[in-house]
Amino acid sequence: MSAPTNRSLSKLAFFSAAIVWGASFAFQKEMVREIGALDFTFWNFFISAVVFWVYAILKDVKITYRLREGIVLGVFLAGIEIFQMVGLKFASAADTAFLTNLGMLLIPYLGWLLLRHKVTLENNIALALAIVGMYLLVGGVSGFGLGTSMLLLSALSMAYYFLYLERYDSERNSHLLALLVQQFLVISAISAAASWLVGAPLSVERSRVPDLLWLTIVFTTIPYAVVQWAGKYADEMIAAIYDGVVEPLVGGIVAWVAFAEPTTPLSVGGGVLMVFAFGFGAIFSKRHFLLKRLKALGNYVR
């Protein structure tokens, strides 16, 4: 039997990271409840930034390389993470897993608004299905509260992040390790500033430090390291499907089954419908290669 290729291993890496990130919401909710959303976000990314910074020094990577790019993306990533953790404090872990990924479906509309990209019929179908699923998931209009609002802001930040990431990726001059450290430090700085504004202490009780450390290493440091490596070999559609299908599906199952979060058949159905919308949207996204290849086979001319 031949050894697995880097491309095959990258698929396994993305799949594993999606499972870990999906399971993370239920575990992180317990920590957010204990030390606060902003404190957790700060320490989570500050610790991870230090780990990657040390590795960058060992690899002789200049951290200030393309610093402006790292700062811009760091601001959007901070929006994803901070709004997500604040939302997680007030919403269920299952809702967080599904609603945050709504940002994937907002990318074409943001691209149309800012860059005049084309919005397709498939984009509209995917978003419509996701909105119906979201309505069922949260229990109708009455289910839209502060937590849901924060999660939708996280989703909007995700759309901005990936839109600008695609723009920077096209330049092909970035060092991913430097970019990772820069983004994590930006998240830490914004979390610290927000904590200061609201009077949060940025301190952790000694008894909670072991939990904070293992949550950070298992759910942030290791998955980001894995994805950083895998991103060099896997195509975008594989990554998007794993992020949009596997991650929320695992998040819902872990929250509802392992952590016994209260739910209803309608909520479960809404979550499943959102997962279907994410998968549908990923397959028909203009950023992916499937349709381009099929059109090329048929001598399609735009």
N, C-alpha and C positions, 0 to 999 in steps of 0.2 A: 504494500500500500504506500502510495507516495505521500510525502510530508505535506501538511496543509500549507497553502499559499498565504501570503500576507493579506490578500483580498478576502479569503475565506475566514482567516482569523479576525479581520476587521469587522466582518458581519457578526461574529460571535461576540466581539468586544462591544459593539453598539447594542446588541441584544442584551448583554449582561448589564451594561450601564443603564439601559432603559428599565430593566427589572429593579435594579437598586434604587434609581431615582423614583420609580413608582412607589416602591415600598417606603421611601423616606418620609413621605408626608405624615403618615400616622405616627411614626417615631418622633419626628420633629415637632409635631403638635404638642406632645407631652413636654418637651424642653421649652418651647415657646411659652407654654402655660407657667413654667417654673421661673424662667429668668427674663422673659420679655422678648418681643419680636426683634427690636432693634439691637439689643444686647447680643442675642443669639446670632443675628446676621453679621454683626461686627466681628465677633470672635471666630465664627465659622470661616469667614473669608480672610481674616487677618492671619490666622494660623495656617490656612492653606497657602496664602501668599508667601509666608516665610518659608514654608517647605519648598515651594517651587523656586523661590529666589535663591535658596541655598543650592538647589540643583542647577540653576542657571549659572551660578558662580563656578560650580564644578565643571560645567560644559563651556565655560568662557563665553557666555552669551551676554551681550550688552543690554541691560534692562531698559535703558533710555531710547533704544532703537524704535523709531517711528512712534514717539511718545504721544503725539496728538491723536493718532489713530486709537491708541490704547485708552486715552482719556475719554474720547467720544463714545467708544463702545462700552467703556466702563460705566459711564453715566446711564446708558440704556440698560445694561445688565443689572445695575443697582436698582433701577426701576422694577425690573422683573423680580429680583430677589426680595427687596424690601416690601413692596406691595404684596408679594406672595406670602411672606411671613406674617405681616400684619393681618392679611386676610385669613390666614390659617388660624390665627388666634381667635377669630370670631366665627369662622365658617368651619364646616367639617373637613376632615382630611380627604374624603372622597370628592367633595365639591371642589376642593383645591386642585386635586389631580386632573379633573376634567376641565374646569374653567380656565385654568392658566394656559392650556394648550389651544384655547380658542384663538390665541394670537397667530398661530400658523395660518388660519383662514383669513385673517385681516391683512396679511402682507400684500395681496394683489390690490386691495382697495387703497391702502396707504401708498403703494407704488403708483397707482393711478392719480391720487391726489397730489403727490409730490413730484413724480417723474413722468406722468402721463403714460404709464404702462397700461396695457390692455387688460380689462376685466372680462373673463370669459363666462359663458353660460354655466360651465362646470363649477367655476368659482361661486356663482350665485346659488347654485343648487347645494353645494357643500355648506355654505354659510347658512342658508335657510334651514337645512336639516339640523345643523348645530344649534341654531337659536331655538328650534322646537325642542330639541333634546335638553337644552339648558333650562327651558321653561318647566319641563317635566322633572328634571333633576332637582331643582331647588324648591319645587312645590308651588309653582305659580307666582303671581306678582307679589304675594305676601312673603315669599321666600327671599326676595331681593332686599338685603340689608347692608350694613356697613361692610361685613366680610365679603359679600358678593361684589360690592363696588370696588373694593381693594383688589380683588382677584381679576376683575375686568381691566383695571388699570395696569395690572401686571401683564395681562394678555396684550394690551396695547403697546406696552414697553417691549414685549417680545417681538411684535411686528416691526417696530422701529429698529430693534437690534438686528434682526435678520436681514432687513432691507439694507441697512448700512454695512453689515458684515459682507453681504454679497458684493457691494460696491468696492469695499476694500480688498476682498479676495481677488477681484478682477485685476488688481494692480500686481499681484503675485510677488510682492517684495516684503512681506511681513515675516517676522520670526515668531512662530506660534507661542513659544515658551515665554518670550519677552512680553508678548501681547497678553498672555494669561496673567502674569505677575502684575502688569500694569492695571488690568481690569479689576483684579481682586483687591489691589490697594485702593483703587478708586471707590469700590463698594465699601471697603472698611472706612475710608474717610467720610463718605456721605452718611454711612450709618452712625459714625461717631458724632458728626455734626447734628444729625437729626436727634440723637439721644440727648445731646447737650441742650437742644432747643426745648425738648419736652421734659427735661429734668431727669432722664433715666441715668442710672449710676455707672453703667458699663462694667459692673463688677459681678462676679459669680461666686456664690457660696462654695466653700471648699468641698462640700459633700457632692456638689453638682459637677465639679470639674471632670472627673472620670467619664461621666455620661457625655459631657460636651465634647471631650476629646475623641471618644470613639465615634460619636455621631458625625463629627467633622471629618475624620479620616475615612470612615466607611462611605458616607453619603456625599462628600464633596471632593476631598483630595484625590482619592483613588479613582472615582468615576471620571473626573476631569482629566486625570493623567491618561486613563485608558482611551477616552474619546480623542484626546490630543494626538495620540499615536494612530488610532484607527482612522481619523479623518484624512490621513494621507493616502489611504488605500480604498476606502468604501465610496461608492457613488452616493449622490445626494438623496436619491429616492429611497434607498435602503435606510439611511439615517433618519429621514423624515417619517417613514412608516413606523420604525421602531419607536421614535419619540412620540409620534401622534397616536399610535395604536397600543403598543405594548406598555408604555409608561402609564397612561391614564387607566388602562384596563387593570394592570397590576395594582395601581394606587387604589382603585375602587374595591378590588377583591380583598386586599390587605385591610383596608379600613372597615369594610362591612363584615368580613369573616373573622379575621384575626383579632381586630380591636373592637368588634361588636358595635360599631357605630349604628345608631338607629336609621332605618331606611324604609322605603315602601317599594312595592313592585313598580309603581310609576317612576320613582326616582332611579331605580336600576335600569328600567327601560330607557329613560332619558339619557343616562350615562352611556348605554350601549349605542344609542342613536348618535350621540356625539362622537364616539369612537369610530363608527361607520363614516360619519362626515369627515373626520380627520383623515382616515384612510383614503376615502374618495378624493378629497382635496389634494392629498400628497401625490396620488397617482396621476392626476390631471394638472398638477402644478406646472407652470411654464418653466420653472427652474429645473425640472427633471428631464430625463433623457428618453423615457419610454415612447411618448408620442412622436418625438423627433425621429426616433429610429424607425417607427412604423411608417411615418410619412415618407422617409427616405427610401424605404423598401418599395413603396408604391409610386416612386418618382413624383412625389408630391412637390409642387412648386407654389410657394406662398406668393 
